[in-house]
Amino acid sequence: MEQIIQVTGICVVGALLALVVKRGSSETALLLTLAAAVTVLLFLAGAMEDLVAFLEELGEQSGVSMDLFIPLYKTVGIALVVKVGSSLCRDAGESALGSVVETAGAVCALLVALPLMRAVLSLLRELMQ
């Protein structure tokens, strides 16, 4: 609960500063927004370690191969990066680049998920025999 309050505070202060600075220099405002985003990501790094450790424990105790969990984790990571990246592009007035980031993210997510899709296909083949 404390973390989300701190993250929200960082983001609101960053947004307000960017709004004030935007009148004089839109480039500086974008840099302030980017700095706030990076600060939040660095702030959450410790929490991410706990989450990753739990997910590894979950994978080990479930008996399911980690090879099946890794594409899922990577896909979620790609989705988070794409969300932030496309929003930053749109904030900079480059909505076309934001759309390109989203399209590239979708392609990358599908590529990362290929091992998982192959495993599902293999399982379906076994069930059909």
N, CA, C and O atoms as a GROMACS GRO file, in nm:
protein
  516
    1MET      N    1   0.082  -0.119   0.000
    1MET     CA    2   0.000   0.000   0.000
    1MET      C    3   0.087   0.126   0.000
    1MET      O    4   0.057   0.223  -0.069
    2GLU      N    5   0.195   0.123   0.079
    2GLU     CA    6   0.284   0.238   0.084
    2GLU      C    7   0.347   0.264  -0.052
    2GLU      O    8   0.364   0.379  -0.094
    3GLN      N    9   0.382   0.154  -0.121
    3GLN     CA   10   0.451   0.170  -0.249
    3GLN      C   11   0.362   0.239  -0.352
    3GLN      O   12   0.410   0.325  -0.426
    4ILE      N   13   0.236   0.203  -0.357
    4ILE     CA   14   0.150   0.263  -0.459
    4ILE      C   15   0.126   0.411  -0.429
    4ILE      O   16   0.110   0.491  -0.521
    5ILE      N   17   0.124   0.447  -0.301
    5ILE     CA   18   0.109   0.588  -0.266
    5ILE      C   19   0.235   0.665  -0.309
    5ILE      O   20   0.224   0.776  -0.363
    6GLN      N   21   0.352   0.607  -0.287
    6GLN     CA   22   0.476   0.672  -0.328
    6GLN      C   23   0.486   0.681  -0.479
    6GLN      O   24   0.526   0.785  -0.533
    7VAL      N   25   0.450   0.574  -0.548
    7VAL     CA   26   0.454   0.574  -0.695
    7VAL      C   27   0.358   0.678  -0.750
    7VAL      O   28   0.393   0.753  -0.841
    8THR      N   29   0.238   0.683  -0.695
    8THR     CA   30   0.140   0.781  -0.741
    8THR      C   31   0.192   0.923  -0.716
    8THR      O   32   0.176   1.010  -0.801
    9GLY      N   33   0.253   0.945  -0.600
    9GLY     CA   34   0.309   1.077  -0.570
    9GLY      C   35   0.416   1.116  -0.669
    9GLY      O   36   0.417   1.229  -0.719
   10ILE      N   37   0.508   1.024  -0.699
   10ILE     CA   38   0.614   1.052  -0.796
   10ILE      C   39   0.554   1.087  -0.932
   10ILE      O   40   0.597   1.182  -0.998
   11CYS      N   41   0.456   1.010  -0.974
   11CYS     CA   42   0.396   1.031  -1.106
   11CYS      C   43   0.318   1.163  -1.112
   11CYS      O   44   0.325   1.235  -1.211
   12VAL      N   45   0.243   1.194  -1.006
   12VAL     CA   46   0.166   1.318  -1.006
   12VAL      C   47   0.259   1.439  -1.004
   12VAL      O   48   0.237   1.535  -1.078
   13VAL      N   49   0.364   1.435  -0.921
   13VAL     CA   50   0.460   1.546  -0.918
   13VAL      C   51   0.529   1.558  -1.054
   13VAL      O   52   0.547   1.669  -1.104
   14GLY      N   53   0.568   1.446  -1.113
   14GLY     CA   54   0.631   1.449  -1.245
   14GLY      C   55   0.538   1.506  -1.350
   14GLY      O   56   0.581   1.583  -1.436
   15ALA      N   57   0.411   1.468  -1.345
   15ALA     CA   58   0.315   1.519  -1.442
   15ALA      C   59   0.292   1.669  -1.425
   15ALA      O   60   0.284   1.743  -1.522
   16LEU      N   61   0.283   1.712  -1.301
   16LEU     CA   62   0.263   1.856  -1.276
   16LEU      C   63   0.384   1.937  -1.321
   16LEU      O   64   0.370   2.042  -1.383
   17LEU      N   65   0.504   1.888  -1.288
   17LEU     CA   66   0.626   1.957  -1.334
   17LEU      C   67   0.632   1.961  -1.486
   17LEU      O   68   0.667   2.064  -1.545
   18ALA      N   69   0.599   1.850  -1.549
   18ALA     CA   70   0.601   1.846  -1.696
   18ALA      C   71   0.500   1.942  -1.755
   18ALA      O   72   0.525   2.006  -1.857
   19LEU      N   73   0.385   1.954  -1.690
   19LEU     CA   74   0.282   2.046  -1.738
   19LEU      C   75   0.328   2.190  -1.730
   19LEU      O   76   0.305   2.270  -1.821
   20VAL      N   77   0.395   2.224  -1.620
   20VAL     CA   78   0.446   2.361  -1.603
   20VAL      C   79   0.558   2.390  -1.702
   20VAL      O   80   0.561   2.497  -1.763
   21VAL      N   81   0.649   2.294  -1.719
   21VAL     CA   82   0.764   2.313  -1.807
   21VAL      C   83   0.725   2.307  -1.954
   21VAL      O   84   0.793   2.364  -2.039
   22LYS      N   85   0.616   2.239  -1.985
   22LYS     CA   86   0.575   2.218  -2.124
   22LYS      C   87   0.552   2.351  -2.198
   22LYS      O   88   0.573   2.359  -2.319
   23ARG      N   89   0.510   2.453  -2.125
   23ARG     CA   90   0.487   2.584  -2.188
   23ARG      C   91   0.614   2.640  -2.249
   23ARG      O   92   0.611   2.703  -2.355
   24GLY      N   93   0.726   2.616  -2.182
   24GLY     CA   94   0.853   2.670  -2.230
   24GLY      C   95   0.928   2.574  -2.321
   24GLY      O   96   0.985   2.615  -2.422
   25SER      N   97   0.926   2.446  -2.285
   25SER     CA   98   1.003   2.348  -2.362
   25SER      C   99   0.936   2.211  -2.353
   25SER      O  100   0.940   2.145  -2.250
   26SER      N  101   0.875   2.171  -2.462
   26SER     CA  102   0.806   2.042  -2.462
   26SER      C  103   0.906   1.926  -2.452
   26SER      O  104   0.872   1.819  -2.401
   27GLU      N  105   1.028   1.947  -2.502
   27GLU     CA  106   1.130   1.842  -2.494
   27GLU      C  107   1.169   1.816  -2.348
   27GLU      O  108   1.184   1.702  -2.307
   28THR      N  109   1.185   1.922  -2.272
   28THR     CA  110   1.220   1.909  -2.130
   28THR      C  111   1.106   1.843  -2.054
   28THR      O  112   1.129   1.762  -1.964
   29ALA      N  113   0.983   1.875  -2.091
   29ALA     CA  114   0.867   1.814  -2.026
   29ALA      C  115   0.866   1.663  -2.051
   29ALA      O  116   0.836   1.585  -1.961
   30LEU      N  117   0.899   1.623  -2.173
   30LEU     CA  118   0.905   1.481  -2.204
   30LEU      C  119   1.016   1.413  -2.124
   30LEU      O  120   0.997   1.301  -2.075
   31LEU      N  121   1.130   1.479  -2.111
   31LEU     CA  122   1.240   1.424  -2.032
   31LEU      C  123   1.201   1.410  -1.884
   31LEU      O  124   1.240   1.313  -1.819
   32LEU      N  125   1.126   1.506  -1.832
   32LEU     CA  126   1.077   1.495  -1.694
   32LEU      C  127   0.983   1.375  -1.678
   32LEU      O  128   0.991   1.302  -1.579
   33THR      N  129   0.897   1.356  -1.775
   33THR     CA  130   0.806   1.242  -1.771
   33THR      C  131   0.883   1.112  -1.777
   33THR      O  132   0.854   1.018  -1.702
   34LEU      N  133   0.981   1.106  -1.864
   34LEU     CA  134   1.065   0.987  -1.875
   34LEU      C  135   1.142   0.962  -1.746
   34LEU      O  136   1.155   0.848  -1.702
   35ALA      N  137   1.194   1.068  -1.686
   35ALA     CA  138   1.267   1.054  -1.560
   35ALA      C  139   1.177   1.001  -1.449
   35ALA      O  140   1.219   0.918  -1.369
   36ALA      N  141   1.053   1.048  -1.444
   36ALA     CA  142   0.958   0.998  -1.343
   36ALA      C  143   0.930   0.849  -1.366
   36ALA      O  144   0.923   0.772  -1.270
   37ALA      N  145   0.914   0.810  -1.491
   37ALA     CA  146   0.887   0.669  -1.522
   37ALA      C  147   1.005   0.581  -1.482
   37ALA      O  148   0.986   0.474  -1.423
   38VAL      N  149   1.125   0.624  -1.514
   38VAL     CA  150   1.245   0.547  -1.478
   38VAL      C  151   1.260   0.539  -1.326
   38VAL      O  152   1.297   0.434  -1.273
   39THR      N  153   1.233   0.649  -1.258
   39THR     CA  154   1.240   0.650  -1.111
   39THR      C  155   1.145   0.548  -1.051
   39THR      O  156   1.181   0.475  -0.959
   40VAL      N  157   1.024   0.543  -1.102
   40VAL     CA  158   0.925   0.446  -1.052
   40VAL      C  159   0.971   0.304  -1.080
   40VAL      O  160   0.959   0.217  -0.993
   41LEU      N  161   1.023   0.279  -1.198
   41LEU     CA  162   1.069   0.143  -1.230
   41LEU      C  163   1.185   0.101  -1.140
   41LEU      O  164   1.189  -0.013  -1.094
   42LEU      N  165   1.277   0.192  -1.114
   42LEU     CA  166   1.388   0.161  -1.023
   42LEU      C  167   1.336   0.140  -0.881
   42LEU      O  168   1.386   0.053  -0.809
   43PHE      N  169   1.239   0.217  -0.842
   43PHE     CA  170   1.179   0.206  -0.709
   43PHE      C  171   1.113   0.068  -0.691
   43PHE      O  172   1.116   0.011  -0.582
   44LEU      N  173   1.054   0.017  -0.798
   44LEU     CA  174   0.983  -0.111  -0.790
   44LEU      C  175   1.073  -0.232  -0.810
   44LEU      O  176   1.026  -0.346  -0.802
   45ALA      N  177   1.200  -0.210  -0.836
   45ALA     CA  178   1.291  -0.322  -0.863
   45ALA      C  179   1.296  -0.420  -0.746
   45ALA      O  180   1.297  -0.541  -0.767
   46GLY      N  181   1.298  -0.370  -0.623
   46GLY     CA  182   1.301  -0.458  -0.506
   46GLY      C  183   1.176  -0.543  -0.497
   46GLY      O  184   1.184  -0.662  -0.466
   47ALA      N  185   1.062  -0.484  -0.523
   47ALA     CA  186   0.936  -0.559  -0.520
   47ALA      C  187   0.934  -0.664  -0.631
   47ALA      O  188   0.879  -0.773  -0.613
   48MET      N  189   0.993  -0.632  -0.743
   48MET     CA  190   0.997  -0.728  -0.854
   48MET      C  191   1.079  -0.851  -0.818
   48MET      O  192   1.047  -0.961  -0.862
   49GLU      N  193   1.185  -0.832  -0.740
   49GLU     CA  194   1.266  -0.947  -0.698
   49GLU      C  195   1.182  -1.044  -0.616
   49GLU      O  196   1.190  -1.165  -0.635
   50ASP      N  197   1.100  -0.991  -0.524
   50ASP     CA  198   1.013  -1.076  -0.444
   50ASP      C  199   0.911  -1.148  -0.532
   50ASP      O  200   0.883  -1.267  -0.511
   51LEU      N  201   0.858  -1.078  -0.628
   51LEU     CA  202   0.759  -1.138  -0.718
   51LEU      C  203   0.821  -1.248  -0.802
   51LEU      O  204   0.763  -1.356  -0.817
   52VAL      N  205   0.938  -1.223  -0.857
   52VAL     CA  206   1.007  -1.323  -0.939
   52VAL      C  207   1.040  -1.447  -0.855
   52VAL      O  208   1.026  -1.560  -0.902
   53ALA      N  209   1.086  -1.426  -0.731
   53ALA     CA  210   1.117  -1.539  -0.643
   53ALA      C  211   0.992  -1.622  -0.616
   53ALA      O  212   0.998  -1.745  -0.615
   54PHE      N  213   0.878  -1.556  -0.595
   54PHE     CA  214   0.754  -1.630  -0.573
   54PHE      C  215   0.713  -1.707  -0.697
   54PHE      O  216   0.671  -1.823  -0.688
   55LEU      N  217   0.724  -1.645  -0.813
   55LEU     CA  218   0.685  -1.713  -0.937
   55LEU      C  219   0.774  -1.834  -0.964
   55LEU      O  220   0.727  -1.936  -1.014
   56GLU      N  221   0.904  -1.823  -0.931
   56GLU     CA  222   0.993  -1.938  -0.946
   56GLU      C  223   0.952  -2.049  -0.851
   56GLU      O  224   0.951  -2.166  -0.889
   57GLU      N  225   0.918  -2.014  -0.728
   57GLU     CA  226   0.872  -2.113  -0.630
   57GLU      C  227   0.743  -2.178  -0.677
   57GLU      O  228   0.726  -2.300  -0.664
   58LEU      N  229   0.654  -2.100  -0.731
   58LEU     CA  230   0.527  -2.152  -0.784
   58LEU      C  231   0.553  -2.251  -0.896
   58LEU      O  232   0.492  -2.358  -0.902
   59GLY      N  233   0.645  -2.216  -0.985
   59GLY     CA  234   0.679  -2.305  -1.095
   59GLY      C  235   0.739  -2.435  -1.048
   59GLY      O  236   0.706  -2.542  -1.100
   60GLU      N  237   0.827  -2.428  -0.948
   60GLU     CA  238   0.891  -2.549  -0.896
   60GLU      C  239   0.790  -2.639  -0.827
   60GLU      O  240   0.793  -2.761  -0.845
   61GLN      N  241   0.700  -2.582  -0.747
   61GLN     CA  242   0.604  -2.662  -0.671
   61GLN      C  243   0.490  -2.715  -0.755
   61GLN      O  244   0.426  -2.813  -0.718
   62SER      N  245   0.464  -2.652  -0.868
   62SER     CA  246   0.353  -2.697  -0.952
   62SER      C  247   0.390  -2.821  -1.033
   62SER      O  248   0.302  -2.894  -1.080
   63GLY      N  249   0.519  -2.845  -1.048
   63GLY     CA  250   0.562  -2.960  -1.127
   63GLY      C  251   0.562  -2.933  -1.276
   63GLY      O  252   0.597  -3.020  -1.355
   64VAL      N  253   0.524  -2.813  -1.315
   64VAL     CA  254   0.524  -2.775  -1.456
   64VAL      C  255   0.662  -2.721  -1.490
   64VAL      O  256   0.723  -2.648  -1.412
   65SER      N  257   0.710  -2.756  -1.606
   65SER     CA  258   0.842  -2.713  -1.650
   65SER      C  259   0.851  -2.561  -1.654
   65SER      O  260   0.758  -2.492  -1.698
   66MET      N  261   0.965  -2.509  -1.608
   66MET     CA  262   0.987  -2.364  -1.613
   66MET      C  263   0.991  -2.314  -1.757
   66MET      O  264   0.969  -2.195  -1.782
   67ASP      N  265   1.018  -2.404  -1.851
   67ASP     CA  266   1.019  -2.364  -1.992
   67ASP      C  267   0.882  -2.315  -2.036
   67ASP      O  268   0.871  -2.240  -2.134
   68LEU      N  269   0.778  -2.356  -1.966
   68LEU     CA  270   0.643  -2.311  -2.000
   68LEU      C  271   0.608  -2.179  -1.930
   68LEU      O  272   0.527  -2.102  -1.981
   69PHE      N  273   0.669  -2.154  -1.816
   69PHE     CA  274   0.641  -2.030  -1.744
   69PHE      C  275   0.720  -1.911  -1.800
   69PHE      O  276   0.669  -1.799  -1.799
   70ILE      N  277   0.839  -1.935  -1.847
   70ILE     CA  278   0.926  -1.825  -1.893
   70ILE      C  279   0.860  -1.744  -2.005
   70ILE      O  280   0.864  -1.621  -1.999
   71PRO      N  281   0.801  -1.806  -2.108
   71PRO     CA  282   0.735  -1.725  -2.211
   71PRO      C  283   0.621  -1.639  -2.154
   71PRO      O  284   0.597  -1.528  -2.200
   72LEU      N  285   0.552  -1.692  -2.055
   72LEU     CA  286   0.444  -1.616  -1.994
   72LEU      C  287   0.500  -1.491  -1.925
   72LEU      O  288   0.445  -1.382  -1.941
   73TYR      N  289   0.607  -1.507  -1.850
   73TYR     CA  290   0.670  -1.394  -1.780
   73TYR      C  291   0.721  -1.291  -1.881
   73TYR      O  292   0.703  -1.171  -1.863
   74LYS      N  293   0.785  -1.340  -1.985
   74LYS     CA  294   0.840  -1.248  -2.085
   74LYS      C  295   0.728  -1.171  -2.156
   74LYS      O  296   0.743  -1.052  -2.185
   75THR      N  297   0.617  -1.238  -2.183
   75THR     CA  298   0.505  -1.172  -2.251
   75THR      C  299   0.446  -1.062  -2.164
   75THR      O  300   0.412  -0.955  -2.213
   76VAL      N  301   0.434  -1.089  -2.034
   76VAL     CA  302   0.384  -0.986  -1.943
   76VAL      C  303   0.481  -0.868  -1.938
   76VAL      O  304   0.439  -0.753  -1.938
   77GLY      N  305   0.611  -0.896  -1.935
   77GLY     CA  306   0.712  -0.790  -1.936
   77GLY      C  307   0.704  -0.706  -2.062
   77GLY      O  308   0.714  -0.584  -2.057
   78ILE      N  309   0.687  -0.772  -2.175
   78ILE     CA  310   0.674  -0.701  -2.302
   78ILE      C  311   0.552  -0.610  -2.299
   78ILE      O  312   0.558  -0.496  -2.343
   79ALA      N  313   0.442  -0.662  -2.248
   79ALA     CA  314   0.319  -0.582  -2.242
   79ALA      C  315   0.338  -0.456  -2.157
   79ALA      O  316   0.291  -0.348  -2.194
   80LEU      N  317   0.406  -0.470  -2.045
   80LEU     CA  318   0.430  -0.355  -1.958
   80LEU      C  319   0.520  -0.251  -2.025
   80LEU      O  320   0.492  -0.132  -2.019
   81VAL      N  321   0.626  -0.297  -2.088
   81VAL     CA  322   0.719  -0.206  -2.156
   81VAL      C  323   0.648  -0.135  -2.272
   81VAL      O  324   0.666  -0.014  -2.291
   82VAL      N  325   0.568  -0.208  -2.347
   82VAL     CA  326   0.498  -0.150  -2.461
   82VAL      C  327   0.396  -0.046  -2.414
   82VAL      O  328   0.382   0.059  -2.476
   83LYS      N  329   0.327  -0.075  -2.305
   83LYS     CA  330   0.229   0.021  -2.252
   83LYS      C  331   0.296   0.154  -2.218
   83LYS      O  332   0.248   0.260  -2.258
   84VAL      N  333   0.407   0.148  -2.145
   84VAL     CA  334   0.478   0.270  -2.108
   84VAL      C  335   0.538   0.338  -2.230
   84VAL      O  336   0.526   0.460  -2.246
   85GLY      N  337   0.601   0.262  -2.317
   85GLY     CA  338   0.664   0.318  -2.437
   85GLY      C  339   0.565   0.386  -2.530
   85GLY      O  340   0.591   0.495  -2.579
   86SER      N  341   0.453   0.321  -2.555
   86SER     CA  342   0.355   0.381  -2.645
   86SER      C  343   0.292   0.505  -2.583
   86SER      O  344   0.261   0.601  -2.653
   87SER      N  345   0.272   0.504  -2.451
   87SER     CA  346   0.217   0.622  -2.385
   87SER      C  347   0.315   0.739  -2.392
   87SER      O  348   0.274   0.853  -2.415
   88LEU      N  349   0.444   0.711  -2.373
   88LEU     CA  350   0.544   0.817  -2.384
   88LEU      C  351   0.549   0.874  -2.526
   88LEU      O  352   0.562   0.995  -2.543
   89CYS      N  353   0.537   0.789  -2.625
   89CYS     CA  354   0.535   0.837  -2.763
   89CYS      C  355   0.413   0.926  -2.788
   89CYS      O  356   0.423   1.031  -2.852
   90ARG      N  357   0.299   0.884  -2.737
   90ARG     CA  358   0.178   0.965  -2.754
   90ARG      C  359   0.189   1.098  -2.680
   90ARG      O  360   0.144   1.201  -2.730
   91ASP      N  361   0.249   1.096  -2.561
   91ASP     CA  362   0.269   1.220  -2.486
   91ASP      C  363   0.361   1.316  -2.561
   91ASP      O  364   0.348   1.437  -2.548
   92ALA      N  365   0.452   1.261  -2.638
   92ALA     CA  366   0.543   1.344  -2.718
   92ALA      C  367   0.478   1.390  -2.848
   92ALA      O  368   0.541   1.459  -2.929
   93GLY      N  369   0.352   1.352  -2.869
   93GLY     CA  370   0.281   1.393  -2.990
   93GLY      C  371   0.306   1.302  -3.108
   93GLY      O  372   0.274   1.338  -3.222
   94GLU      N  373   0.363   1.186  -3.083
   94GLU     CA  374   0.394   1.091  -3.190
   94GLU      C  375   0.306   0.967  -3.178
   94GLU      O  376   0.353   0.859  -3.142
   95SER      N  377   0.178   0.984  -3.207
   95SER     CA  378   0.086   0.872  -3.193
   95SER      C  379   0.115   0.761  -3.294
   95SER      O  380   0.089   0.644  -3.266
   96ALA      N  381   0.167   0.796  -3.408
   96ALA     CA  382   0.202   0.693  -3.507
   96ALA      C  383   0.313   0.603  -3.452
   96ALA      O  384   0.308   0.481  -3.469
   97LEU      N  385   0.413   0.664  -3.388
   97LEU     CA  386   0.520   0.583  -3.328
   97LEU      C  387   0.466   0.500  -3.212
   97LEU      O  388   0.511   0.387  -3.190
   98GLY      N  389   0.371   0.553  -3.137
   98GLY     CA  390   0.307   0.476  -3.030
   98GLY      C  391   0.240   0.352  -3.086
   98GLY      O  392   0.247   0.245  -3.026
   99SER      N  393   0.174   0.366  -3.200
   99SER     CA  394   0.109   0.251  -3.265
   99SER      C  395   0.212   0.151  -3.314
   99SER      O  396   0.190   0.030  -3.307
  100VAL      N  397   0.325   0.201  -3.364
  100VAL     CA  398   0.432   0.111  -3.409
  100VAL      C  399   0.488   0.032  -3.291
  100VAL      O  400   0.515  -0.088  -3.303
  101VAL      N  401   0.506   0.098  -3.177
  101VAL     CA  402   0.555   0.030  -3.058
  101VAL      C  403   0.457  -0.081  -3.018
  101VAL      O  404   0.499  -0.192  -2.984
  102GLU      N  405   0.327  -0.051  -3.022
  102GLU     CA  406   0.227  -0.151  -2.987
  102GLU      C  407   0.228  -0.269  -3.084
  102GLU      O  408   0.216  -0.384  -3.042
  103THR      N  409   0.241  -0.240  -3.213
  103THR     CA  410   0.247  -0.348  -3.312
  103THR      C  411   0.371  -0.433  -3.292
  103THR      O  412   0.365  -0.556  -3.297
  104ALA      N  413   0.485  -0.368  -3.271
  104ALA     CA  414   0.609  -0.442  -3.248
  104ALA      C  415   0.598  -0.526  -3.120
  104ALA      O  416   0.648  -0.638  -3.116
  105GLY      N  417   0.534  -0.471  -3.018
  105GLY     CA  418   0.514  -0.546  -2.894
  105GLY      C  419   0.430  -0.670  -2.916
  105GLY      O  420   0.459  -0.775  -2.859
  106ALA      N  421   0.325  -0.658  -2.997
  106ALA     CA  422   0.241  -0.774  -3.026
  106ALA      C  423   0.320  -0.882  -3.099
  106ALA      O  424   0.307  -1.001  -3.067
  107VAL      N  425   0.400  -0.842  -3.196
  107VAL     CA  426   0.483  -0.938  -3.270
  107VAL      C  427   0.583  -1.005  -3.176
  107VAL      O  428   0.600  -1.127  -3.178
  108CYS      N  429   0.650  -0.924  -3.093
  108CYS     CA  430   0.748  -0.980  -2.998
  108CYS      C  431   0.682  -1.074  -2.898
  108CYS      O  432   0.739  -1.178  -2.864
  109ALA      N  433   0.564  -1.038  -2.850
  109ALA     CA  434   0.492  -1.124  -2.755
  109ALA      C  435   0.459  -1.258  -2.819
  109ALA      O  436   0.471  -1.363  -2.756
  110LEU      N  437   0.416  -1.255  -2.944
  110LEU     CA  438   0.386  -1.381  -3.014
  110LEU      C  439   0.512  -1.464  -3.034
  110LEU      O  440   0.509  -1.586  -3.019
  111LEU      N  441   0.622  -1.398  -3.069
  111LEU     CA  442   0.748  -1.472  -3.086
  111LEU      C  443   0.794  -1.536  -2.956
  111LEU      O  444   0.840  -1.650  -2.954
  112VAL      N  445   0.782  -1.462  -2.847
  112VAL     CA  446   0.822  -1.514  -2.716
  112VAL      C  447   0.732  -1.629  -2.674
  112VAL      O  448   0.776  -1.722  -2.608
  113ALA      N  449   0.605  -1.623  -2.713
  113ALA     CA  450   0.509  -1.726  -2.674
  113ALA      C  451   0.514  -1.851  -2.763
  113ALA      O  452   0.443  -1.948  -2.737
  114LEU      N  453   0.596  -1.850  -2.867
  114LEU     CA  454   0.602  -1.966  -2.957
  114LEU      C  455   0.630  -2.098  -2.885
  114LEU      O  456   0.564  -2.197  -2.915
  115PRO      N  457   0.726  -2.104  -2.792
  115PRO     CA  458   0.748  -2.232  -2.723
  115PRO      C  459   0.624  -2.281  -2.648
  115PRO      O  460   0.596  -2.400  -2.643
  116LEU      N  461   0.552  -2.188  -2.590
  116LEU     CA  462   0.429  -2.224  -2.519
  116LEU      C  463   0.324  -2.275  -2.616
  116LEU      O  464   0.255  -2.374  -2.588
  117MET      N  465   0.310  -2.209  -2.730
  117MET     CA  466   0.213  -2.253  -2.830
  117MET      C  467   0.252  -2.389  -2.888
  117MET      O  468   0.166  -2.472  -2.917
  118ARG      N  469   0.382  -2.411  -2.905
  118ARG     CA  470   0.428  -2.542  -2.954
  118ARG      C  471   0.397  -2.652  -2.852
  118ARG      O  472   0.359  -2.763  -2.890
  119ALA      N  473   0.414  -2.621  -2.724
  119ALA     CA  474   0.383  -2.719  -2.620
  119ALA      C  475   0.234  -2.752  -2.618
  119ALA      O  476   0.197  -2.868  -2.601
  120VAL      N  477   0.150  -2.652  -2.636
  120VAL     CA  478   0.006  -2.675  -2.641
  120VAL      C  479  -0.029  -2.758  -2.763
  120VAL      O  480  -0.112  -2.849  -2.754
  121LEU      N  481   0.031  -2.729  -2.877
  121LEU     CA  482   0.006  -2.806  -2.998
  121LEU      C  483   0.050  -2.951  -2.980
  121LEU      O  484  -0.021  -3.043  -3.022
  122SER      N  485   0.165  -2.972  -2.918
  122SER     CA  486   0.213  -3.108  -2.892
  122SER      C  487   0.117  -3.183  -2.801
  122SER      O  488   0.088  -3.300  -2.823
  123LEU      N  489   0.068  -3.115  -2.698
  123LEU     CA  490  -0.027  -3.177  -2.606
  123LEU      C  491  -0.157  -3.213  -2.678
  123LEU      O  492  -0.213  -3.320  -2.654
  124LEU      N  493  -0.204  -3.127  -2.764
  124LEU     CA  494  -0.325  -3.157  -2.842
  124LEU      C  495  -0.304  -3.276  -2.934
  124LEU      O  496  -0.393  -3.360  -2.948
  125ARG      N  497  -0.188  -3.285  -2.996
  125ARG     CA  498  -0.158  -3.400  -3.083
  125ARG      C  499  -0.160  -3.530  -3.004
  125ARG      O  500  -0.213  -3.631  -3.051
  126GLU      N  501  -0.103  -3.526  -2.884
  126GLU     CA  502  -0.102  -3.646  -2.800
  126GLU      C  503  -0.243  -3.686  -2.759
  126GLU      O  504  -0.275  -3.805  -2.755
  127LEU      N  505  -0.326  -3.588  -2.729
  127LEU     CA  506  -0.463  -3.618  -2.688
  127LEU      C  507  -0.546  -3.673  -2.803
  127LEU      O  508  -0.638  -3.752  -2.780
  128MET      N  509  -0.515  -3.634  -2.925
  128MET     CA  510  -0.591  -3.678  -3.040
  128MET      C  511  -0.554  -3.819  -3.083
  128MET      O  512  -0.628  -3.881  -3.159
  129GLN      N  513  -0.442  -3.870  -3.035
  129GLN     CA  514  -0.399  -4.005  -3.076
  129GLN      C  515  -0.458  -4.111  -2.987
  129GLN      O  516  -0.434  -4.230  -3.007
   0.00000   0.00000   0.00000
